Amino acid sequence: MKKYILSVDQGTTSTRAILFDHEGHICSKAQREVECLFPKPGWVEANALAIWVSVIDVVNEVLVQENVTMNSVDSIGITNQRETTIIWDKNTGLPVYNAIVWQSRQSADICDKYEKDKEFIHEKTGLLINPYFSASKIRFILDHIPNGQERAEKGELLFGTVDSWIIYKMTNGLVHATDVSNASRTMLYNINTNEWDDELLKLFNVPKCMLPEVLPSSYCYGTASFFSSQVSICGVAGDQQAALFGQTCFEVGESKNTYGTGCFMLLNTGDKPVLSKKGLLTTVAWKINDKVTYALEGSVFVGGAVVQWLRDQMRMLHEASESEKMALEVKDTNGMYFVPAFVGLGTPYWDDDARGSAFGMTRGTTRNHFVRACLEAIAYQCKDVFEVMKDETKVVLKNLKVDGGATHNKFLMQFQSDILHTEIKLPQCLETTALGVAYLAGLASGYYKDLEEIKSIHCYQAIYKPEMNEKEVEEKYAGWKKAIEATRQF
């Protein structure tokens, strides 16, 4: 009987299930949108039960598409939007508050209180004080539900990022666990000792009893008894770390960039954490057996989401795919820059107060110019991250492996290659996040022998090479830097 790996990829705006064969080919795929809720400006939430129902739907659909049952599944991999915080009742299994999404700024005031502790926190976690991470979101929920702190201390409440929530539901409440990559994004996990940190828990007043057990990324977590008593969850990783693994960036100095709702660039730094002084985050990439691999990460909060905004709020597009054609209908932006700081700016600025801004518009600015400026803004933000990585690590980044929905946009990919003056490599399988946890699950189950076997099946569908001269790159990027400066002063 042919065996598959089933990957569940739970993202910010949708949930996907994919069946992969041994060669990493997609055999079937199902997707459901997940609604984001915006109760107040800067707040982003989701219904945790709706997330779980979407998982049930896509898993069932993907099996029906391939006309197989769970008996054909070797193992399950789970990858997820990171930092998104869910707290649920241990007895009922029901959430006590909406999931607070990673993008949400609603715990910014809580973060402000810990500004004096930023160096202490950075040394332990590799992270910067920001509402982006889970600790302040946990604190927010406990402060905004009846008797939250008391219930947590009594062991009545459980916390998890989305992977923990899905594992808990798949195992019918028997397993409360997370992997090292997700744990490292909570701001409660010590990346040097690789365990929950008592001093950080005390600082944020988070009871340890509500936290999940931290396990390797490639590991048998337990049986997914909700779906089958025979299939185990064997791979778990946060979405960006999973994509780094799915891009086979197994060696020090290899990097990838994912173009999703946001953009996330990761650089493999090996078996020791490298603390950044210039706005990069230090994170655990994965753990296999007893070996921990670390990465540096730069985060762009609004990447592909700017195209959704053009379509849904601004009504400049009917379909996201139209943006490429519109951008190519003009030779440039006519001097216009757009900074999509809808929820602040990420690496290297980490400015929560910045907001979206447009500069350089004239009477001759058209809709096409505006759309092109929005696409170019994605590439400029990624260059901001890329330049900091090069400067801080002194690693020569000869190419960048890319994935995510926005890589379908050939204009964006070529402009990204031009503005970075670097080769861009697009893999054959764009679902590298789901593929990464399929690889991790397959390693734990024995479906794959080792990393070399995985590398042997990896191939590329396109390679973009820079065409713009360096002087033009410098001029365009200088204009972007001016736009950033003006945005932050507004």
C-alpha positions as a printed Julia matrix, in Angstrom:
490×3 Matrix{Float64}:
   0.0    0.0     0.0
   1.28   3.46   -0.94
   1.96   5.56    2.13
   1.69   9.34    2.48
   2.66  11.99    4.97
  -0.27  14.18    6.01
   0.7   17.79    6.73
  -1.62  20.22    8.47
  -0.61  23.83    7.84
  -2.62  26.19   10.03
  -1.98  29.78    8.93
  -3.26  33.23    9.79
  -6.02  33.37    7.18
  -6.46  29.73    6.18
  -5.9   26.1     7.12
  -4.51  23.6     4.64
  -4.03  19.86    4.62
  -1.67  18.26    2.1
  -0.84  14.65    1.31
   2.78  14.24    0.21
   4.31  11.17   -1.35
   7.86   9.99   -0.68
   9.33  12.27   -3.39
   7.75  15.34   -1.82
   5.09  15.65   -4.51
   1.67  17.0    -3.58
  -0.93  14.28   -4.13
  -3.92  16.21   -2.83
  -4.57  19.5    -1.07
  -7.53  21.1     0.69
  -7.92  24.59    2.11
 -10.4   26.52    4.26
 -10.32  30.22    5.03
 -10.19  31.21    8.67
 -11.78  34.51    9.57
  -9.7   37.1    11.37
 -11.59  39.31   13.8
 -10.73  42.98   14.37
 -12.61  44.04   17.54
 -10.56  47.26   17.92
  -7.94  49.1    15.86
  -4.68  47.14   15.98
  -6.36  44.07   17.51
  -6.41  40.79   15.57
  -8.19  37.73   16.94
  -9.64  34.44   15.72
 -12.11  31.85   16.99
 -10.02  28.91   18.22
 -12.88  26.45   17.74
 -13.28  27.65   14.16
  -9.57  26.93   13.66
 -10.06  23.37   14.95
 -13.16  22.8    12.78
 -11.19  23.97    9.75
  -8.55  21.34   10.55
 -11.2   18.61   10.68
 -12.64  19.78    7.36
  -9.39  19.88    5.41
  -8.09  16.56    6.75
 -11.29  14.8     5.7
 -11.36  16.52    2.32
  -7.75  15.75    1.44
  -8.34  12.04    2.1
 -11.5   12.01    0.01
  -9.7   13.73   -2.88
  -7.06  11.02   -3.01
  -9.67   8.32   -2.3
  -7.73   6.95    0.67
  -8.28   6.49    4.39
  -6.03   7.24    7.35
  -4.68   3.7     6.92
  -2.66   5.1     3.99
  -1.07   7.79    6.16
   2.38   7.03    7.56
   2.4    9.96   10.0
   1.19  13.52   10.54
   3.11  16.77   10.58
   1.7   19.99   12.04
   2.93  23.49   11.25
   1.32  26.68   12.41
   1.15  30.43   12.67
   3.49  31.15   15.55
   2.99  33.25   18.69
  -0.8   33.17   18.26
  -2.06  32.48   21.75
  -4.9   30.23   22.9
  -5.97  29.53   26.46
  -8.56  26.85   27.14
 -10.33  25.18   30.05
  -8.61  21.91   30.97
 -11.9   20.26   31.98
 -14.12  21.28   29.06
 -11.47  21.67   26.34
 -13.13  24.94   25.36
 -11.3   28.25   24.79
 -11.84  30.9    27.44
 -11.05  33.78   25.06
 -10.53  34.28   21.35
  -7.13  33.28   20.0
  -4.98  36.42   19.96
  -3.21  36.4    16.59
   0.52  37.07   16.28
  -0.16  40.33   14.4
  -2.25  41.8    17.2
  -0.99  44.84   19.09
  -3.54  44.65   21.9
  -0.94  43.76   24.53
   1.34  46.69   23.65
   0.65  48.43   26.97
   1.71  45.3    28.83
   4.96  45.18   26.87
   5.69  48.8    27.74
   5.86  47.8    31.4
   8.76  45.45   30.69
  10.92  47.86   28.73
  13.41  48.04   31.6
  13.84  44.26   31.38
  14.53  44.14   27.64
  18.21  43.13   27.9
  17.44  40.44   30.46
  14.7   39.04   28.23
  16.8   39.28   25.07
  19.7   37.33   26.58
  17.42  34.5    27.63
  15.04  34.34   24.64
  16.77  36.02   21.7
  13.59  38.1    21.31
  12.74  41.77   21.62
  10.01  43.16   23.86
   7.02  43.28   21.54
   3.31  42.34   21.61
   4.16  40.02   18.69
   5.18  37.25   21.13
   3.01  35.05   23.33
   3.94  36.09   26.89
   2.14  39.45   26.85
  -0.84  37.86   25.09
  -1.14  35.27   27.87
  -0.98  38.06   30.41
  -3.67  39.98   28.51
  -6.08  37.03   28.46
  -5.57  36.18   32.13
  -6.22  39.82   32.98
  -9.39  39.99   30.88
 -11.33  36.89   31.9
 -13.05  36.36   35.29
 -10.59  35.0    37.87
  -8.06  34.31   35.13
  -4.93  34.3    37.27
  -6.56  32.27   40.03
  -7.87  29.65   37.59
  -4.46  29.4    35.9
  -2.68  28.9    39.23
  -5.14  26.16   40.17
  -4.27  24.28   36.98
  -7.71  24.81   35.44
  -6.38  26.61   32.33
  -3.97  25.47   29.63
  -1.97  27.65   27.26
  -0.78  26.74   23.83
   0.25  28.16   20.52
  -1.82  26.83   17.63
   0.25  23.64   17.29
  -0.46  22.75   20.95
  -4.16  23.41   20.46
  -4.32  21.12   17.41
  -2.25  18.38   19.08
  -4.53  18.55   22.13
  -7.67  18.23   20.04
  -6.25  15.54   17.72
  -5.22  13.4    20.7
  -8.58  13.95   22.43
  -6.94  15.9    25.22
  -4.29  13.32   26.08
  -1.26  15.31   24.88
  -0.46  18.88   25.85
   2.81  19.6    24.08
   4.68  21.9    21.73
   7.99  21.74   19.89
  11.14  23.75   20.58
  10.64  26.1    17.61
   7.22  27.23   18.81
   8.3   27.37   22.46
  11.15  29.7    21.5
   8.59  32.26   20.25
   6.67  32.61   23.5
   9.19  34.83   25.35
   8.99  32.36   28.23
  11.52  29.82   26.89
  15.24  29.99   27.53
  17.0   29.21   24.25
  20.33  28.67   26.03
  19.12  26.0    28.45
  16.23  24.85   26.22
  13.57  24.82   28.9
  10.81  27.02   30.29
  12.51  29.74   32.3
  11.37  30.22   35.9
  12.59  33.82   36.05
  10.65  34.76   32.92
   7.54  32.99   34.2
   7.83  34.97   37.43
   8.37  38.21   35.53
   5.18  37.78   33.48
   3.38  36.02   36.36
   2.51  33.01   34.19
   1.9   29.76   36.14
   4.13  26.95   34.86
   1.33  24.4    35.19
  -0.51  25.9    32.22
   2.41  25.43   29.82
   2.8   22.53   27.36
   5.64  20.01   27.48
   8.43  20.97   25.05
   9.53  18.18   22.69
  11.82  17.84   19.63
  10.48  18.92   16.23
  10.93  15.41   14.82
   9.39  13.16   17.45
   6.38  10.93   18.1
   3.97  13.19   20.0
   1.18  10.65   20.29
  -1.64   9.08   18.35
  -4.07  11.32   16.47
  -6.94   9.31   17.92
  -9.56  11.85   16.82
  -8.86  10.68   13.25
  -7.21   7.29   13.68
  -5.87   5.06   16.42
  -3.06   3.97   14.12
  -1.46   7.25   12.97
   0.94   9.32   15.07
   1.84  13.0    15.02
   5.58  12.85   14.32
   6.57  16.33   13.18
   5.81  19.77   14.63
   7.36  23.15   13.85
   6.41  26.81   13.62
   5.66  27.82   10.06
   8.85  29.73    9.32
  11.16  27.16   10.84
   9.26  24.46    8.94
   9.8   26.4     5.71
  13.55  26.68    6.45
  13.61  22.9     6.84
  11.41  22.39    3.77
  13.87  24.47    1.74
  16.62  22.05    2.92
  18.58  24.87    4.55
  20.38  22.34    6.7
  23.81  24.01    6.61
  25.11  27.13    8.37
  24.66  30.19    6.16
  21.72  28.88    4.13
  18.69  31.17    4.11
  15.08  31.37    2.97
  12.33  33.98    2.78
   8.63  33.17    2.98
   6.18  35.57    1.34
   2.9   35.04    3.12
   0.67  37.42    5.06
   3.97  38.72    6.4
   7.49  37.96    5.17
   9.94  35.98    7.22
  13.61  35.57    6.42
  15.6   32.96    8.31
  19.32  32.18    8.29
  20.68  28.9     9.66
  23.35  29.74   12.28
  24.15  26.21   13.46
  24.22  24.68   16.93
  24.75  27.87   18.93
  22.39  30.85   19.31
  23.71  34.11   17.84
  22.29  37.14   19.66
  21.58  40.09   17.38
  22.29  43.72   18.2
  20.44  45.13   15.18
  16.86  44.0    15.43
  17.09  40.39   14.25
  15.5   37.7    16.37
  17.37  34.63   17.56
  15.2   31.55   17.42
  15.34  27.78   17.64
  15.03  26.39   14.13
  14.41  22.74   15.06
  15.54  19.9    17.26
  16.22  16.43   15.87
  17.21  13.75   18.38
  19.43  15.68   20.83
  20.73  18.27   18.36
  19.3   21.79   18.41
  19.74  24.03   15.36
  19.34  27.81   15.68
  18.49  30.58   13.24
  18.43  34.35   12.94
  15.13  35.76   11.76
  13.89  39.01   10.36
  10.17  39.71   10.26
   8.12  41.87    7.92
   4.64  42.28    9.39
   2.81  43.1     6.15
   3.91  41.26    3.02
   1.3   39.58    0.83
  -1.35  41.13    3.07
  -0.83  44.43    1.23
  -2.18  42.79   -1.94
  -5.22  41.55    0.0
  -5.69  45.12    1.22
  -5.54  46.43   -2.35
  -8.19  43.89   -3.31
 -10.55  43.92   -0.32
 -10.31  47.39    1.21
  -9.12  49.62   -1.63
 -10.94  47.72   -4.42
  -8.04  48.31   -6.8
  -7.99  44.63   -7.76
 -10.6   41.95   -8.39
  -8.05  39.16   -7.93
  -4.64  39.22   -6.25
  -3.1   37.8    -9.44
  -3.95  41.03  -11.31
  -1.27  42.91   -9.38
   1.55  41.49  -11.52
  -0.02  42.59  -14.81
  -0.85  46.05  -13.43
   2.69  46.55  -12.14
   4.17  45.65  -15.51
   1.92  48.11  -17.37
   4.06  50.97  -16.06
   7.85  51.25  -16.25
   8.22  52.35  -12.63
   6.22  53.87   -9.74
   6.62  57.41  -11.09
   8.56  58.28   -7.93
   5.96  56.94   -5.52
   6.75  54.89   -2.39
   4.24  53.09   -0.19
   5.1   51.9     3.34
   2.54  49.26    4.46
   3.03  49.75    8.2
  -0.57  48.84    9.01
   0.39  47.24   12.34
   3.77  48.9    12.82
   7.16  48.0    11.38
   9.14  44.82   12.06
  12.87  44.17   11.53
  15.03  46.19   11.91
  12.8   49.03   13.18
  10.41  47.35   15.62
   8.23  50.44   15.65
   4.71  49.7    16.91
   3.55  53.28   16.36
   4.32  53.53   12.62
   1.34  53.42   10.28
   0.9   52.96    6.55
   1.98  55.92    4.43
   2.26  56.91    0.78
   4.83  59.39   -0.57
   5.68  61.03   -3.85
   2.24  60.96   -5.44
   1.46  63.5    -8.15
  -1.5   64.27  -10.39
   0.01  61.75  -12.79
  -0.02  58.87  -10.28
  -2.26  56.07  -11.52
  -3.75  52.96  -10.0
  -1.01  50.93  -11.7
   1.69  53.08  -10.09
   0.06  52.55   -6.7
  -0.15  48.77   -7.11
   3.46  48.61   -8.31
   4.6   50.68   -5.31
   2.84  48.24   -2.98
   4.59  45.25   -4.56
   7.95  46.99   -4.49
   7.36  47.76   -0.79
   7.33  44.02   -0.05
  10.75  43.67   -1.68
  12.17  46.77    0.03
  11.12  45.53    3.47
  12.81  42.2     2.76
  15.96  44.05    1.68
  15.96  45.85    5.03
  16.15  42.44    6.7
  18.66  41.01    4.23
  21.09  43.9     4.68
  21.04  43.56    8.48
  21.69  39.82    8.21
  24.68  40.37    5.95
  26.08  43.11    8.16
  25.65  41.32   11.45
  26.71  37.78   10.54
  29.34  38.65    7.9
  28.05  35.58    6.03
  28.11  35.85    2.24
  24.53  35.16    1.14
  24.96  34.08   -2.47
  21.31  33.24   -3.0
  17.96  33.31   -1.27
  15.5   30.41   -1.37
  11.93  31.65   -1.49
   8.43  30.28   -0.97
   4.9   31.39   -0.13
   1.93  32.58   -2.13
   3.44  35.85   -3.36
   6.22  33.98   -5.19
   3.66  33.37   -7.95
   4.16  37.06   -8.78
   7.03  37.06  -11.28
   7.35  40.85  -11.18
   7.87  40.76   -7.41
  10.44  37.96   -7.62
  12.46  39.72  -10.34
  12.34  43.03   -8.48
  13.42  41.23   -5.3
  16.41  39.74   -7.13
  17.25  43.16   -8.58
  16.99  45.1    -5.33
  18.98  42.47   -3.37
  21.4   42.02   -6.26
  21.21  38.31   -5.43
  20.01  35.11   -7.08
  16.51  34.02   -6.05
  15.74  30.28   -6.08
  12.13  29.11   -6.3
  11.58  25.42   -5.43
   9.45  23.01   -7.41
   7.12  22.6    -4.44
   5.99  25.98   -3.13
   4.31  24.46   -0.08
   7.63  24.33    1.74
   6.07  25.01    5.14
   3.9   21.9     4.91
   6.72  20.02    3.19
   9.09  20.87    6.05
   6.94  19.2     8.69
   6.33  16.29    6.33
  10.1   15.82    6.23
  10.33  16.15   10.03
   7.51  13.65   10.54
   9.02  11.24    8.03
  12.4   11.36    9.76
  10.81  10.41   13.09
   8.67   7.62   11.62
  11.4    6.13    9.44
   9.67   7.17    6.22
  12.92   9.0     5.37
  16.32   7.55    6.19
  18.22  10.8     6.78
  18.77  14.41    5.66
  20.78  13.33    2.62
  17.81  11.39    1.28
  15.65  14.5     1.66
  18.2   16.74   -0.07
  18.36  14.34   -3.0
  14.71  14.89   -3.91
  14.74  18.72   -3.67
  14.6   20.65   -6.97
  13.79  24.13   -8.34
  11.3   25.45  -10.89
  12.8   28.91  -11.43
  15.9   30.95  -10.68
  15.79  34.76  -10.87
  19.02  36.67  -11.47
  19.59  40.4   -10.9
  19.24  42.62  -13.97
  19.27  46.12  -12.44
  22.58  47.99  -12.2
  23.88  48.77   -8.73
  23.57  52.55   -9.12
  19.85  52.27   -9.84
  19.45  49.91   -6.89
  21.15  52.43   -4.6
  18.95  55.29   -5.83
  15.72  53.35   -5.41
  16.68  52.05   -1.98
  17.71  55.52   -0.83
  14.2   56.72   -1.71
  12.72  53.87    0.3
  14.82  54.8     3.33
  13.54  58.37    3.13
   9.96  57.08    3.03
  10.62  54.91    6.11
  12.11  57.86    7.97
   9.13  60.08    7.14
   6.68  57.32    8.15
   8.29  56.95   11.56
   8.21  60.72   12.16
   4.54  61.05   11.3
